[in-house]
Amino acid sequence: MTQPRVSILIPNFNNGKDSSVEGKHDLIENLMMSLYITLKDETTPFEVIIFDDGSTDDSRETLGKWAKRAWPTSGQPVIDKLIKAEHCGVLSITANKMVEASRGEILVRIDGDVIMVTDNWVSKLCKVFDNAPPSVGIIGPKQLGTDGKLHSFGDWILHPKGYHHVGENLDRHAIKHPMEVEHVMGCCYCCRREVHDDLEGYDERILRGQTVDFGLRARLKGWRCWAIPQIEFQHCHGLRAARETKADNVEGVLFTLDFFRKKWGFDRIAPDLDAVRKYYSSTPLVSNARIFGCDPEDLTDQTDTKSLTFEVSEWNQFSQNPRLQQIVKGQQKLVQMVVSALPVDERSAISKVGMIGNGAGVLGHVIASDGFEFYGVDTSKERTDLAIKCTQSAEYEESNKPEFSWQKDCQHIPLKDGSLDLVLLINVLETHPNPVALFDEAHRVLGEGDNKFLLIVVTRKPSRPELPSDPTGLYHEKELVTQVLASDGWLKCETSTLGANEPVISLFKRSNKRFKKIKNTPEMAKNLHKNVQSETVSTSY
C-alpha cells in the first residue's frame, strides 16, 4: 500500500440534501464530487478518511455510495476509510480520532459543506509546505463565499478590530500573494502532522472554534500560519440548515466562549489587547509589531507639538466650511435621533452626553447648545485647552456649559459609575489600540438604567494596523457589531450605512448582563509560566 503524503480528513454530521436549506443542496455530494473532479489526475499520494458522527439524514447513504467508487486512474477506492460512530457532537473529538486513523505527514481537514475548486490542489499544497520555512506549520487556502467573492484570506484575532476575516467581500483575485496571518478557518485547515503532535491534538473540552485555540497554542510554540492564494475552495455553510448539536445550540456556544475566556484570559472574538499584553508579553502571540510593537500610550497620547490656535482649528473651519457644518449637524442629529427613538415620557432620561475623542470641542458645543449636559475627553492637551477656551465665552444655560478633560488614556475617564446617559465614540475606534477597553469604560460610566446608550460612528477607511493602501483594513458593519456585542454588556439597537465608503453608524443599549471578569491567572498563562520556570531550571545545570 502506497504511503500517503496527505491525509484528507472529512467530518460529517447531517450534511446531506435533507439537512440543507429548503432541501435543495446536497452538500456532502457536492464536496465528494469536487474532490473527484479536482484530484482525478493528482500525482501526489493521498488518502481520504471520513468520520460520520451519527448522521440521521441522507448523507450516510451518499457516503456509502462514494465508498464503492474508485479513482479513474489508480482504481483505488475514493474513500480509504469510512468511520461510522454514534453521535458525539464535538468536532475536536472527532478531529482527533481522524488524525489517529490517518497516515499522512500533512493533515487537511475539510468540512462537509465545502467545495474544492483548484485542480491538483494536493500537489500545490505540498509544494507550498516544501518551499515555506520549516516554521510554517499551518496553511489556509483562499476561502470563497457562495457569491464567488472572497470570504476570508486568513483571520486576525489579536487585533484592534478583534476576530475578523482578512479581505472579506473583496474581489476573488484581489489578493495575489501569500500572507502570514494569525488564524485560518477550520473549514479547510491544513497543517503538518508535526504541529498536531506537538500540541497533542485539539483540546476536546472546546465544543466549537477549536482551530482558534489550536492556532494560538501553535503560535505559542513558535509555529507560523500562512494564507495562500493558489488554492481556492468555496464554503457553503449558508446553505446548511440549522443543526441542534451540543456545540451549535445556545448553551454550547456560551459554554465555549466562557471556557475560552477562562483558558486564555481574553475573549476569542473581542480580545482585550491589554490582557494579551499582560499575560503573554515576550511570546510569539505579541510578535505582530504593527499591533504590539509599541506602547499603547504612545498611540493614544496625541499631544500636539505646536500651539493650536482658533485660526488653524476646526472652530475656524466650522465657521467657514459648509461641508464641516453639514458633518457636525449630522452628528448632532444622531444624538437627537437617539432621544426621539424613546417614548415621549422617557426622553428626559437622556440628559448627560459624554464623548471620547471630542477634538477641539465643536460638537460638544453644539450638543450643549441643544440643552444637554456634555462631558468630553481627548488625548490631546492642545485640543482640550482650545475647547475650554472657545466654550468659556459662549452662552449656555448655566447648568449646560460643556466640560472638557485631557486624558492621556481615555480607557480611564475621571467620572463616577453611572455619570452619563449616552456615550459617543465618533471616529475614534479606527485609531485606538484597544477598542474593547473603550467599550468597557463606556459601560462603566453609563451605569445601570433602562435607557443607557452607546453611539458609534466609524469611517470606512483602513484602521491603524494596516497600511493605508491595504483594502483589507476597512472596518465593516458586521465587524463592528460583532466586536461590540462580543465585548459583552451590550444589546444592538440599530446599525446603518449609506454606502460602501460612507461611515458606519451603530447604536447599542447597555445591558446589565455580563460574563464574570477573569480574576485568576488563566490556564494558558499558568502553563506558560511553568514552562519558563522548568526551562530556567534545566538550563542552569
C-alpha positions in Angstrom: 0.0 0.0 0.0 1.4 3.4 -1.0 2.2 5.7 1.8 0.1 8.8 1.5 1.8 12.1 1.9 -1.5 14.0 2.6 -4.5 12.8 4.7 -7.8 14.4 3.7 -10.0 14.3 6.8 -13.7 14.9 6.5 -16.0 15.1 9.5 -19.7 14.6 8.6 -22.9 15.2 10.5 -26.1 15.7 8.6 -24.5 17.4 5.5 -27.0 15.7 3.2 -29.7 17.2 1.0 -32.3 16.6 3.6 -30.5 18.9 6.0 -29.9 21.8 3.6 -31.9 25.0 3.3 -35.2 24.0 1.7 -33.8 20.6 1.0 -32.2 21.7 -2.3 -28.5 21.3 -1.7 -26.7 18.0 -1.4 -23.7 19.4 0.4 -21.7 16.2 1.1 -22.3 15.0 -2.5 -21.0 18.4 -3.8 -17.9 18.0 -1.7 -17.2 14.5 -2.9 -17.8 15.4 -6.5 -15.4 18.4 -6.2 -12.7 16.1 -4.7 -13.3 13.6 -7.6 -13.0 16.3 -10.2 -10.0 18.2 -8.8 -8.0 15.2 -7.7 -8.7 12.7 -10.5 -5.3 13.4 -12.1 -3.4 14.0 -8.8 0.1 12.5 -8.7 1.0 13.1 -5.0 -0.2 10.2 -2.9 -3.1 11.0 -0.6 -5.8 9.3 1.4 -9.4 10.2 2.2 -10.8 9.4 5.6 -14.4 10.3 6.6 -15.8 10.2 10.1 -19.6 10.2 10.2 -20.7 11.4 13.6 -24.0 9.6 13.8 -25.8 11.3 10.9 -29.5 10.8 10.7 -30.1 12.2 7.2 -29.3 11.0 3.7 -25.6 11.9 3.9 -24.8 8.4 5.3 -26.3 6.8 2.2 -24.4 9.2 -0.1 -21.1 8.4 1.5 -21.9 4.7 1.3 -22.2 5.1 -2.5 -19.0 7.0 -2.7 -17.2 4.3 -0.7 -17.9 1.9 -3.6 -16.4 4.2 -6.2 -12.8 4.3 -7.4 -10.4 6.8 -8.8 -10.3 6.6 -12.6 -6.5 6.4 -13.0 -5.4 4.3 -10.0 -8.5 2.2 -9.5 -8.2 2.7 -5.7 -11.3 3.5 -3.6 -12.2 7.1 -3.4 -12.8 6.8 0.3 -10.0 4.9 2.1 -11.7 4.8 5.4 -15.4 5.5 6.3 -15.7 5.5 10.0 -19.3 5.4 11.4 -19.9 6.3 15.0 -22.6 7.2 17.4 -23.3 10.9 17.6 -20.8 12.8 19.7 -21.4 16.4 18.6 -17.9 17.7 19.5 -15.7 18.3 16.4 -12.5 18.4 18.4 -13.0 14.8 19.5 -13.9 13.5 16.0 -11.0 15.5 14.5 -8.5 13.9 16.9 -9.9 10.4 16.0 -9.5 11.1 12.3 -5.8 12.1 12.9 -5.3 8.8 14.8 -6.6 6.9 11.9 -4.5 8.7 9.3 -1.0 8.2 7.9 -0.1 11.4 6.0 2.6 13.9 7.1 0.2 16.7 6.1 -3.3 16.8 7.5 -6.1 18.5 5.6 -9.4 18.8 7.5 -12.3 19.7 5.2 -15.9 20.4 6.4 -18.8 18.6 4.7 -20.2 21.9 3.3 -17.1 22.8 1.3 -16.5 22.6 -2.5 -12.8 22.3 -3.6 -12.2 24.5 -6.7 -8.5 24.1 -7.6 -7.3 21.1 -9.7 -4.4 19.0 -8.3 -4.5 21.1 -5.1 -2.8 18.3 -3.1 0.4 18.7 -5.1 0.2 22.5 -4.9 -0.3 22.4 -1.1 2.7 20.1 -0.7 4.8 22.5 -2.9 3.9 25.4 -0.6 4.9 23.5 2.5 8.1 22.3 0.9 9.2 25.8 -0.1 8.0 27.6 3.0 10.2 28.0 6.1 10.0 24.9 8.4 8.3 27.1 11.0 5.2 27.5 8.8 3.1 24.7 10.2 -0.5 25.8 9.3 -1.8 26.8 5.9 -5.2 28.0 4.8 -6.4 28.2 1.1 -8.3 31.1 -0.2 -12.0 30.9 1.0 -14.7 32.0 -1.3 -18.4 32.6 -0.5 -21.3 31.2 -2.5 -21.4 34.6 -4.3 -17.9 34.0 -5.7 -16.3 36.8 -3.7 -13.5 36.4 -1.2 -14.9 35.4 2.2 -11.6 35.1 4.1 -7.9 35.1 3.3 -7.0 34.1 6.8 -8.0 35.9 10.0 -6.8 38.3 12.6 -7.6 37.5 16.2 -5.4 39.6 18.5 -6.2 42.8 16.6 -7.8 46.2 17.5 -10.9 45.1 15.5 -10.9 41.7 17.2 -11.5 38.5 15.3 -12.2 39.2 11.6 -11.6 37.8 8.2 -8.9 39.3 6.0 -10.3 40.6 2.7 -13.9 39.8 3.3 -16.1 40.8 0.3 -13.2 41.7 -1.9 -12.9 40.5 -5.5 -11.9 36.9 -5.7 -8.5 37.8 -7.2 -7.8 40.9 -5.1 -5.1 39.2 -3.0 -2.4 37.5 -5.1 0.4 36.7 -2.7 0.7 34.5 0.4 0.2 36.4 3.7 1.2 35.5 7.2 -1.9 35.6 9.4 -2.9 34.6 12.9 -5.5 32.0 12.0 -7.2 30.3 9.1 -10.7 28.9 9.3 -11.2 25.3 10.2 -13.5 24.5 7.3 -10.3 23.8 5.2 -7.4 23.5 7.7 -4.0 22.3 6.5 -1.2 21.6 9.0 1.9 19.5 9.4 1.3 16.3 11.5 4.3 17.5 13.5 2.2 20.5 14.7 -0.7 18.3 15.7 1.7 16.0 17.6 3.5 18.9 19.2 0.2 20.3 20.6 -1.1 16.8 21.4 -4.2 17.4 19.2 -7.2 19.6 19.6 -8.5 20.5 23.1 -11.5 18.2 23.4 -13.1 20.4 26.1 -13.8 23.1 23.4 -17.1 22.5 21.6 -16.6 24.8 18.7 -13.9 27.2 17.4 -11.3 24.6 18.2 -8.9 25.8 15.5 -8.7 29.3 17.2 -7.4 27.6 20.3 -5.2 25.2 18.3 -3.8 28.0 16.2 -2.9 30.2 19.3 -1.3 27.2 21.0 0.7 26.6 17.8 1.9 30.2 17.8 3.0 30.0 21.4 5.1 27.0 20.3 6.7 29.1 17.5 4.7 27.8 14.6 3.5 30.2 11.9 0.4 30.4 9.8 0.0 31.3 6.2 -3.0 32.1 3.9 -2.3 31.2 0.3 -4.0 32.3 -3.0 -3.1 29.4 -5.3 -5.7 27.0 -3.8 -9.3 28.0 -3.6 -12.4 26.5 -2.0 -16.0 27.6 -1.6 -17.6 27.4 1.8 -21.4 26.8 1.5 -22.3 26.9 5.2 -25.1 29.3 4.5 -26.8 26.6 2.5 -26.9 24.2 5.5 -30.0 24.3 7.8 -29.5 24.8 11.5 -28.4 21.8 13.4 -29.2 21.0 17.0 -25.9 19.6 18.2 -24.1 20.0 21.5 -21.8 22.6 20.0 -24.3 24.5 17.9 -27.0 25.2 20.4 -27.1 28.4 22.6 -25.8 26.6 25.7 -22.9 25.1 23.8 -21.9 28.4 22.2 -22.0 30.3 25.6 -20.1 27.5 27.3 -17.3 27.5 24.7 -16.9 31.3 24.8 -16.8 31.3 28.6 -14.3 28.4 28.7 -12.1 30.1 26.2 -12.0 33.3 28.4 -11.0 31.2 31.4 -8.4 29.3 29.5 -6.7 32.3 27.7 -7.7 35.3 29.8 -9.4 37.1 26.9 -12.4 36.8 24.6 -11.7 35.0 21.3 -14.0 37.3 19.3 -13.3 40.6 21.0 -10.0 40.2 22.9 -8.9 42.9 25.4 -5.4 43.5 24.0 -4.2 44.9 27.3 -4.9 41.4 28.8 -3.0 39.8 25.9 0.0 42.0 26.7 -0.3 41.3 30.4 -0.3 37.6 30.2 1.7 36.9 27.0 4.4 39.5 26.7 7.6 38.3 25.2 5.8 35.4 23.5 5.0 34.9 19.8 1.4 35.9 20.4 2.6 39.5 20.6 5.0 39.3 17.7 2.9 41.4 15.4 4.9 44.7 15.6 2.1 46.7 13.9 -0.1 46.0 16.9 2.2 45.1 19.8 5.4 46.8 18.7 4.9 50.0 20.7 3.5 51.3 23.9 -0.3 51.9 23.7 0.2 55.3 25.4 2.4 56.4 22.5 -0.6 55.8 20.2 -3.3 57.4 22.4 -1.3 60.4 23.7 -1.5 62.7 20.6 -0.4 65.9 22.2 0.4 68.4 19.5 3.9 69.9 19.4 2.7 73.2 18.1 0.3 75.6 19.8 -3.2 75.1 18.5 -5.0 78.4 17.7 -8.5 79.3 16.7 -7.4 80.2 13.2 -6.0 76.8 12.4 -8.5 74.7 14.3 -11.8 73.1 13.5 -13.6 76.1 15.1 -12.5 78.4 12.4 -13.2 75.8 9.7 -16.7 75.2 11.2 -17.5 78.9 10.9 -16.4 79.0 7.2 -16.7 75.5 5.7 -20.2 74.4 4.7 -19.1 70.8 4.4 -17.8 70.7 8.0 -21.0 72.4 9.2 -23.0 69.6 7.4 -20.9 66.9 9.1 -21.3 68.4 12.6 -25.0 68.9 12.1 -25.3 65.3 11.0 -23.6 64.2 14.2 -25.9 66.5 16.2 -28.9 64.9 14.6 -27.6 61.4 15.7 -27.9 62.5 19.3 -31.4 63.8 18.7 -32.3 60.6 16.9 -31.4 58.5 20.0 -33.6 60.7 22.1 -36.5 60.7 19.7 -36.5 56.9 19.4 -37.6 56.7 23.0 -41.2 57.0 24.1 -42.1 60.7 24.8 -42.4 60.2 28.6 -38.9 58.6 28.7 -36.9 61.1 26.6 -35.9 63.2 29.5 -33.9 60.2 30.7 -31.1 61.2 28.3 -29.7 64.5 29.6 -26.0 63.7 30.1 -23.9 63.1 27.0 -20.2 62.1 27.0 -17.8 61.9 24.1 -14.4 60.1 23.9 -12.2 61.9 21.5 -14.0 65.2 21.4 -11.3 67.1 19.4 -11.4 70.8 19.9 -14.9 70.7 21.2 -17.1 71.9 18.3 -19.6 69.0 18.5 -19.6 69.3 22.3 -20.5 73.0 22.0 -23.4 72.2 19.6 -24.7 69.4 21.8 -24.6 71.6 24.9 -26.4 74.3 23.0 -29.2 71.9 22.5 -29.7 71.7 26.3 -27.7 68.6 27.1 -25.0 68.4 29.8 -21.9 67.5 27.9 -18.6 66.0 29.1 -15.8 65.3 26.7 -12.3 63.7 26.9 -9.5 63.8 24.5 -5.9 62.6 24.3 -4.6 66.0 23.0 -4.0 68.7 25.7 -3.8 71.3 23.0 -7.2 70.5 21.6 -8.7 70.2 25.1 -7.3 73.6 26.1 -8.8 75.2 23.0 -12.2 73.5 23.6 -12.2 75.0 27.1 -11.1 78.5 25.8 -13.7 78.6 23.0 -16.6 77.5 25.1 -15.9 79.8 28.0 -17.1 82.8 26.1 -20.2 81.1 24.6 -23.6 81.4 26.1 -25.4 78.3 27.5 -27.9 77.6 30.2 -25.9 77.8 33.4 -26.0 74.1 34.1 -25.2 73.1 30.5 -21.8 74.6 29.9 -19.8 71.8 28.4 -16.9 70.3 30.3 -13.7 69.0 28.7 -10.8 67.0 30.2 -7.4 66.0 28.9 -6.6 62.3 29.4 -3.5 60.5 28.2 -5.5 57.3 28.4 -9.2 57.5 27.5 -9.7 54.0 28.8 -9.9 55.6 32.3 -12.4 58.5 32.3 -12.4 60.6 35.6 -16.2 60.1 36.1 -18.1 58.1 38.6 -20.0 55.0 37.6 -23.4 55.9 36.1 -22.5 59.5 35.4 -23.7 59.5 31.8 -26.8 58.6 29.7 -25.2 58.5 26.3 -21.6 57.9 25.2 -20.3 58.9 21.8 -17.4 57.2 20.0 -17.1 59.1 16.7 -14.1 58.3 14.5 -12.2 57.0 17.5 -12.1 53.2 17.1 -10.1 53.3 13.8 -7.0 54.7 15.6 -7.4 53.3 19.1 -5.0 50.4 20.0 -7.6 48.6 22.2 -11.3 49.5 21.4 -12.6 46.8 23.8 -11.2 48.8 26.7 -13.3 51.8 25.4 -16.4 49.7 25.3 -15.8 48.6 28.9 -15.2 52.1 30.1 -18.3 53.4 28.4 -20.2 50.6 30.1 -18.9 51.7 33.5 -19.7 55.5 33.1 -23.1 54.8 31.8 -24.0 52.6 34.8 -27.3 50.8 35.3 -30.6 52.0 34.0 -33.2 51.3 31.4 -32.1 53.9 28.8 -28.3 54.0 28.6 -26.8 54.1 25.1 -23.5 53.9 23.2 -23.4 55.5 19.8 -20.5 54.6 17.5 -19.5 56.1 14.2 -16.6 54.6 12.2 -15.3 55.9 8.9 -14.8 53.4 6.1 -11.0 53.7 5.9 -8.1 51.5 6.9 -7.7 51.1 10.7 -4.3 51.8 12.2 -2.5 48.4 12.0 -2.9 48.1 8.2 -1.0 50.1 5.6 -3.1 53.0 4.1 -3.3 51.3 0.7 -4.4 47.9 2.2 -8.1 47.3 1.3 -8.3 44.5 3.9 -8.3 47.1 6.7 -11.8 48.5 6.2 -14.0 48.5 9.3 -17.1 46.6 8.0 -20.5 47.0 9.6 -20.6 43.3 10.6 -17.2 43.5 12.2 -18.1 46.5 14.3 -21.4 44.9 15.6 -19.7 41.6 16.2 -16.9 43.2 18.2 -19.2 45.3 20.4 -21.6 42.5 21.2 -18.8 40.1 21.9 -17.1 42.6 24.3 -20.1 41.9 26.5 -22.8 44.0 28.1 -24.5 45.5 25.0 -27.6 45.0 23.0 -27.8 46.0 19.4 -30.4 48.7 18.6 -29.7 49.8 15.1 -26.9 49.9 12.5 -26.8 51.7 9.2 -24.5 52.9 6.5 -25.4 54.9 3.4 -22.8 53.3 1.1 -19.6 51.4 0.7 -17.4 54.4 1.5 -19.8 56.1 4.0 -19.5 55.9 7.8 -21.0 53.0 9.7 -23.4 54.2 12.4 -24.3 51.8 15.2 -26.4 52.3 18.4 -26.2 49.9 21.3 -28.1 49.8 24.5 -26.3 48.9 27.8 -27.2 45.6 29.3 -26.6 44.6 32.9 -25.9 41.0 32.0 -22.2 40.4 31.6 -19.8 37.5 31.9 -17.8 37.4 35.1 -14.5 39.1 34.8 -11.4 36.8 34.8 -9.7 37.4 38.2 -7.4 34.4 38.3 -4.4 33.8 36.1 -5.7 31.9 33.0 -4.8 28.3 32.3 -2.5 29.1 29.3 -0.6 31.8 31.2 -0.1 29.5 34.1 1.2 26.8 31.8 3.5 29.3 30.1 4.9 30.4 33.4 5.5 26.8 34.4 7.3 26.1 31.1 9.5 29.1 31.6 10.4 28.1 35.1 11.2 24.5 34.0 13.4 25.8 31.1 15.2 28.1 33.5 15.9 25.2 35.9 17.0 22.8 33.2 19.5 25.3 31.6 21.1 26.2 34.9 22.9 22.8 35.3 
